[in-house]
Amino acid sequence: MEKTLRKYFPLFALPALICFTISFLIPMVWGAVLSFCEFSTITNASFVGFENYIKAFTIDNYFTSAFWFTLAFAVVTVITINVFAFALALLLTKGIPGTNIFRTIFFMPNLIGGIVLGWIWQMILNGFLAYYEKTLLSDASYGFWGLVILMNWQNVGYMMVIYIAAIQNIPSDMLEAASIDGADGRTTLFRIVIPAVMPSITICLFLTTTNGFKLYDQNLALTNGAPNHGTEMLALNIFNTFYSRVGFEGVGQAKAVIFTILVAAIALAQLYITRRKEVES
Amino acid sequence: MAAVASKNTRWIIFLILIAVAALVIAPILIVLMNSFKGNIFISGGGAFRMPDETSFVGIANYVNGIERIGFFSAFAYSLWITIASVFFILLLTSMLAWYITRVKGAVTSIIYYLLVFSMIVPFQMVMFPMSKFANMLHIDNLLGIIILYVGFGCGMSTFMFSGFIKGIPLALEEAAMIDGANPVTTFFRVVLPMLKSTAITIAILETMWVWNDYLMPYLVIGTEYRTIPVAIQYLRGGYGSVDMGAMMAMLVFAMIPVIVFYLACQKHIIKGVLAGAVKG
C-alpha cells in the first residue's frame, strides 16, 4: 500500500504543504535572515550582523521592561489562575446540584476573543476606578492588575475543566481506602488528589505560562501599553517596534527571534518534564 | 467520587458557586446594560448605573455602531473566513496526516517535525515577512487569506489527525486497496469516516482561533476587509476619545454569535478543549 500511496504525494500532501510553505516556512526563514539586516521593505535589506540584536536592548529600555512586565504577569497569573481553577474544580466534584450549569457558565468567557475581552474590562475597570477619580492609565500598576483580573476571568474556567476531568478520573477505591484509613479532607487532598492529578497540573502550568508570555490582543485593547509603555508586554513591544517607526523593522525582527527562542524554551521544558514523568511512571 | 459532604458544607459550596457565577456573568450584563446608555453615562463613574430617562438612548448606539464599523460586512467576512479556513484545514490536513503517517521515510518525518515546530513559533516571528510576502503574491484578499490560515492551522491539525491515524489498524485500508480501491477512494470511503470525532475536535479548536484572531486579518487584509475583532478595535480610531456607547453595542453583537455557538455545541467544545490541551 505504501508504494501506491507514495505516488499520490501531489494530491494528498502537496496542497497543505504549499500553504504551509507560503504562510510559515518562507516567512520564518526570511524573518530569521532579516533579523541580521537593515531594511524597511523586505527587498532592500543590507547585512548588518548582530547590530539589531544589540539595538533591541540599547535604543530604549522598553524591551527589557516589557520582559520584566511579562515575566511578572506570567508568574502572577499562573499562580492565581491555577489556584482558583483547582479550587473550583474541587467544589464542582462534590456532587452539588447544578454542577453542569455552573461548569457551563464558568467556561464561557474563554470563548470570547481577546479584543472584545479587553474592551469589556476597560469599561468595567475604568468604571470602578472612576469612584477614586483614577483611570486605568493613571498608573502602570492599574493596567497590570487589570490584565491579571481579565486573564483570570478568561482562563480560570478553561483550566477548571481540565482539573475536573482529572479529578473525576481518580479511581474511587483509592479515595475509599483513604477514608477507611481515617484520612481527613486535608490529608486526602495533599496525599491522594494532588499527586493523582499531577500530570494535569503540569499541563495547566505550562498552558498558563505560554498564554501569559504570548498575550497580545488583550494587552492591545485594555491599555495599548499606556501609560508611557508601562504596561507594554513583549508581543506588543515587538509589534510597536515594527510598525510605529520606520527604519526599526530589523530591530523588531531581532526582538521577534529572541521572543521565539524564549517561547520555544518554555515549550521544550514542558516536553522534557512530561517525557521524564512518563518514563518514571 | 469524594465522600458526600455534610448538608451545611453543601449549602456553603452552593453559595460560593452562585457568587462565582455572578462574577462571571456580571461583566457581560453590564456591557449589555451600558449598550443602551449615552456615551457620557458609561465612562466617568456611571458605568454601573441602570439606564434612566436621561441616560437611555434606545438602540441609537447599535445604529451608530453598525454604521461606523460596517458590522454586517464584518460579520460576513468573519463568517466566510472562518468557515472556509476550517473546511480546508480539515480536508487538506487530514489528507496530509494520512500520507505522512502511512508513508515512512526521511521526507515525511522532516515534514512532521517542521509542522510540530510551527506550533511552537509565535506569530510575531513571521508576521512582518508574511504580510509583505502575502502582498507580493497578491493573496492579501478574502480568498488568499484562506491559504494563510490553512498554512498556520496545519501544525496542530496534522499533529492531532496523525496521532489518531497511528492508532487505526492498517488492515482495513489494505483490504480496501486489495479490493481494487485506489488511495483516493480508500481515503474518502474508509479513512475519513473514522476521523469524524477527531475532526469535530479540531474544527472547534480552529473555529475558536480563526473567529477571534486579530493580528493576521488586521495585517493582511485590514485596510480593505475588517473582520469583527479588527472592526471593534477600529472603533478606537486615532488619538481622541472612544465612542463607548457604540463600543458597548458592538461588543454585544460580537458576543452573541460566540454565546450561541457555545450553547449549541457545548459538549463538543468542552471535549475538544480537553483533547487540545492534553495534546498541545
Interface residues (C-beta under 8 A of the other chain):
Chain A: M1 E2 T4 L5 R6 Y8 F9 L11 F12 A13 P15 A16 L17 I18 C19 F20 T21 I22 S23 F24 L25 I26 P27 M28 W30 G31 L34 T41 I42 L88 L91 L92 T93 K94 G95 I96 P97 G98 F102 R103 T104 I105 F106 F107 M108 P109 N110 L111 I112 G113 G114 I115 V116 W119 I120 W121 M123 I124 N126 G127 F128 A130 Y131 W153 G157 Y158 V161 I162 A165 I167 Q168 I170 S172 L175 S179 T188 I203 C204 L207 K214 Y216 D217 L220 A221 A235 I238 F239 F242 E249 G252 Q253 A256 V257 F259 T260 V263 A264 A267
Chain B: M1 A2 A3 V4 A5 R10 I13 F14 I16 L17 V20 A21 L23 V24 I25 P27 I28 I30 V31 N34 I42 S43 G44 G45 G46 A47 F48 L92 T93 M95 L96 W98 Y99 I100 R102 V103 K104 I111 L114 L115 S118 I120 V121 P122 F123 Q124 M125 V126 M127 F128 P129 M130 K132 F133 A134 L137 I139 I147 L148 Y149 V150 G151 F152 C154 G155 T158 L170 E173 E174 M177 N182 P183 V184 F187 M208 W211 N212 D213 Y214 L215 I228 P229 I232 Q233 M244 M247 M248 L251 A254 M255 V258 I259 F261 Y262 Q266 I269 I270 V273 L274 A277 V278 G280
